[in-house]
Amino acid sequence: MEWIGEIPEHWEVKRLKYVANLVSDKMVSKGNPLNYIGMENIESWTGNYVVTNSETEGLANYFKKGDILFGKLRPYLAKVFLAKEEGICTTEFLVYRNNNHTFNWYLHQLMLSFEFINLIDSSTYGSKMPRANSDFIGNQLIPIPPKQEQKEIAEFIETATTKIATAISLKEQEIEKLKEYKMSLIDGVVTGKVRVC
């Protein structure tokens, strides 16, 4: 595959539009009881939800639990979200609904991958506010492992990211302790509590 390179021989290759449907259900956002998601609510490169007081007027895209929201505005920001519940979002998100070829989690991780984001970003139009074209995205070939392998990939990534997050947390705690030690050392030296000679 052009944008990935070689993939395992037994994996399938399909165009994204045959794996997930592009949904364009619109709803009025003002006064809507459903949770609204703006671009600012999704963290770049992680797909994590960030709580803000986002609100907008006009039309918004409706999405269901399990849908994938792909930020078409400035796609290099990599704002891709796997919906945990139904809601509405800015029309700067494209809403993709899986049609059972893949697990939502796998498809979300694939669309959030560095290679896929770079591929989509290469197709943008507009210099100040570059946007991705939904037809271009839909026509991209994507690798589809058998469903059991998709599960194994998901479990592997979950385990690895948990270990990495734990390691980062421990390092941050060590850094904080070193900062505290540095401050107490400086305080001790400048107040004469610690002798330097």
VENLINBEL-V393077 format. One record per pair of residues at least 6 apart in sequence whose ideal C-beta (glycine too) atoms are under 7 Angstrom apart, sorted by the first residue. I is the first residue (numbers start at 1). J is the second residue. Records with the same first field share a line. If there is no record, write none. Layout:
I = J / J
This chain:
1 = 7 / 13 / 141 / 143
3 = 115 / 119
4 = 115 / 143
7 = 143
11 = 143 / 144 / 145
12 = 144
13 = 141 / 143
14 = 101 / 142 / 144
15 = 138 / 139 / 140 / 141
16 = 137 / 138 / 140 / 142
17 = 138 / 139
19 = 99 / 101 / 102 / 107 / 142 / 144
20 = 68 / 96 / 97 / 98 / 99 / 107
21 = 96 / 97 / 99
22 = 94 / 96 / 134 / 138
23 = 67 / 95 / 97
24 = 61
25 = 61 / 62
26 = 59 / 61 / 62
27 = 60 / 62 / 88
28 = 59
29 = 36 / 56 / 57 / 58 / 59 / 60 / 88
30 = 57
32 = 88
34 = 86 / 87 / 88
35 = 87
36 = 54 / 55 / 56 / 60 / 87 / 88 / 89
37 = 54 / 69 / 81 / 87 / 89
38 = 54 / 56 / 90
39 = 71 / 73 / 79 / 90 / 92
40 = 52 / 54
41 = 49 / 50 / 52 / 54
42 = 49 / 50 / 71 / 79 / 81
43 = 50
44 = 77 / 78 / 79
45 = 78
47 = 80 / 81 / 82 / 108 / 112
49 = 81
56 = 90
59 = 91
60 = 88 / 89 / 90 / 91
61 = 88 / 89 / 91 / 93 / 95
62 = 88
63 = 69 / 83 / 86 / 87 / 89 / 95
64 = 83 / 86 / 97
65 = 83 / 84 / 85 / 86
66 = 83 / 98 / 104
67 = 83 / 95 / 96 / 97
68 = 80 / 82 / 96 / 104 / 107 / 108 / 111
69 = 80 / 81 / 83 / 89 / 93 / 95
70 = 80 / 93 / 94 / 96 / 111
71 = 77 / 79 / 80 / 92 / 93
72 = 92 / 94 / 131 / 132 / 134
73 = 92 / 129 / 131
74 = 130
75 = 117 / 120 / 121 / 124 / 132
76 = 117 / 121
78 = 112 / 117
80 = 108 / 111 / 112
82 = 104 / 105 / 108
94 = 134 / 137
98 = 104 / 107
101 = 144
102 = 144 / 150
103 = 147 / 150 / 151 / 154
105 = 154
106 = 150 / 153 / 154
109 = 157
110 = 116 / 142
119 = 140
120 = 132 / 137
123 = 132 / 133 / 136
124 = 130 / 131 / 132
125 = 131 / 133
145 = 153
185 = 194
188 = 194
189 = 196
